[in-house]
Amino acid sequence: MKTVIHTLTLLVLLVSNRLCTDAKVHVHVINRLGDNKPMNIHCQSNDDDLGYQKVEDGSETTWSFSVNFWGTTLFYCDVQWGDSGWKHFDAYDANRDYDHRCHSECRWMISEEGWLYGYNQEDENWELFSFQ
């Protein structure tokens, strides 16, 4: 009986700790293509479709969410500009981002060269990422 009570107590502590630490995550995708090039973007998760948006040069799109209880939240985006085809990247992947790179603020930037940069909140620098 003691083992069951200890197990339940531990489970309650883990659940309450997880619920208390799940603040909102804010994602920003910034268009820095230059030459007044607009960018089309479509972002979604398994639960939320943010729709298609046009982001003007120098502007950004942003959204917020809470990581799900299981820690499996994934938001992915497709972007396109000019004559380029659609390019894909994961804007938030709990497995990659939750404990390190962008626990509360995920910033992405598409540069003039068409490169994808992600801001590492922990190291405070921009990192080059590949489109998928």
C-alpha positions as CSV (number, residue, x, y, z in Angstrom):
1,M,0.0,0.0,0.0
2,K,2.8,2.4,0.8
3,T,4.4,1.8,-2.6
4,V,1.1,2.7,-4.3
5,I,0.8,5.9,-2.3
6,H,4.4,6.9,-3.0
7,T,3.9,6.1,-6.7
8,L,0.7,8.2,-6.8
9,T,2.4,11.0,-5.0
10,L,5.3,11.0,-7.4
11,L,2.9,11.0,-10.3
12,V,0.9,13.9,-9.0
13,L,4.1,15.9,-8.4
14,L,5.3,15.2,-11.9
15,V,2.0,16.2,-13.5
16,S,1.7,19.4,-11.4
17,N,5.3,20.3,-12.1
18,R,4.7,19.9,-15.9
19,L,1.5,21.9,-15.8
20,C,3.1,24.7,-13.8
21,T,6.1,25.1,-16.1
22,D,4.3,25.1,-19.4
23,A,4.3,28.8,-20.2
24,K,3.4,30.1,-23.6
25,V,5.9,29.7,-26.4
26,H,6.0,32.6,-28.9
27,V,7.1,31.9,-32.5
28,H,8.2,34.7,-34.9
29,V,9.1,34.2,-38.6
30,I,10.7,37.2,-40.0
31,N,11.0,38.1,-43.7
32,R,14.4,39.6,-44.4
33,L,14.5,38.8,-48.2
34,G,15.1,42.4,-49.1
35,D,14.1,44.2,-52.3
36,N,10.5,44.4,-51.1
37,K,10.0,40.7,-51.7
38,P,6.9,39.4,-50.0
39,M,6.9,35.8,-48.6
40,N,4.0,33.4,-48.5
41,I,3.9,31.2,-45.4
42,H,1.6,28.4,-44.2
43,C,2.2,27.1,-40.6
44,Q,0.3,24.4,-38.7
45,S,0.5,21.7,-36.1
46,N,-1.6,18.5,-35.8
47,D,-4.2,20.6,-33.9
48,D,-4.0,24.1,-35.4
49,D,-3.8,25.3,-38.9
50,L,-2.7,29.0,-39.0
51,G,-3.7,29.4,-42.7
52,Y,-1.8,31.0,-45.5
53,Q,-0.3,34.4,-44.9
54,K,1.6,37.0,-47.0
55,V,4.5,38.5,-45.0
56,E,5.9,41.7,-46.5
57,D,9.7,42.3,-46.5
58,G,10.8,43.5,-43.1
59,S,7.7,42.2,-41.4
60,E,7.0,39.0,-39.4
61,T,4.2,36.6,-38.6
62,T,3.9,35.4,-35.0
63,W,1.8,33.0,-32.9
64,S,1.8,31.6,-29.4
65,F,0.9,28.2,-27.9
66,S,1.5,25.9,-25.0
67,V,3.5,22.7,-25.3
68,N,1.2,19.7,-24.9
69,F,1.3,17.6,-21.8
70,W,3.2,14.8,-23.6
71,G,5.9,17.2,-24.9
72,T,5.3,16.3,-28.5
73,T,4.2,19.6,-29.9
74,L,5.3,20.2,-33.5
75,F,4.6,23.3,-35.6
76,Y,5.9,23.2,-39.1
77,C,5.8,25.8,-41.9
78,D,6.1,26.0,-45.7
79,V,7.4,29.2,-47.2
80,Q,7.7,30.5,-50.7
81,W,8.8,33.7,-52.4
82,G,9.4,34.9,-55.9
83,D,9.8,32.0,-58.3
84,S,11.1,29.6,-55.6
85,G,9.2,26.5,-54.8
86,W,7.8,25.8,-51.4
87,K,10.4,25.2,-48.7
88,H,9.6,23.4,-45.4
89,F,11.0,23.7,-41.9
90,D,9.9,22.9,-38.3
91,A,9.2,26.1,-36.5
92,Y,8.9,24.4,-33.2
93,D,9.7,20.8,-32.3
94,A,9.4,20.1,-28.6
95,N,12.0,17.3,-28.9
96,R,14.5,19.8,-30.3
97,D,13.5,23.1,-28.7
98,Y,11.8,22.6,-25.3
99,D,14.8,22.4,-23.0
100,H,17.3,24.4,-24.9
101,R,17.1,26.4,-28.1
102,C,13.9,28.2,-27.7
103,H,12.0,27.3,-24.6
104,S,9.8,30.5,-24.7
105,E,10.8,32.5,-27.8
106,C,11.4,30.9,-31.2
107,R,12.7,33.3,-33.8
108,W,13.2,32.4,-37.4
109,M,14.5,34.6,-40.2
110,I,14.6,34.1,-44.0
111,S,17.6,36.1,-45.2
112,E,18.3,37.9,-48.5
113,E,20.1,34.8,-49.7
114,G,17.1,32.7,-49.0
115,W,18.7,31.0,-46.0
116,L,16.9,30.0,-42.9
117,Y,18.3,31.2,-39.5
118,G,17.0,30.3,-36.1
119,Y,17.8,32.2,-33.0
120,N,19.2,30.1,-30.1
121,Q,17.7,31.6,-27.0
122,E,20.2,29.7,-24.8
123,D,23.4,30.7,-26.6
124,E,22.0,34.1,-27.8
125,N,23.1,33.7,-31.4
126,W,21.6,33.0,-34.9
127,E,22.2,29.5,-36.3
128,L,22.0,28.4,-39.9
129,F,19.3,25.7,-40.5
130,S,18.5,23.8,-43.7
131,F,15.1,23.7,-45.3
132,Q,13.7,20.2,-45.4
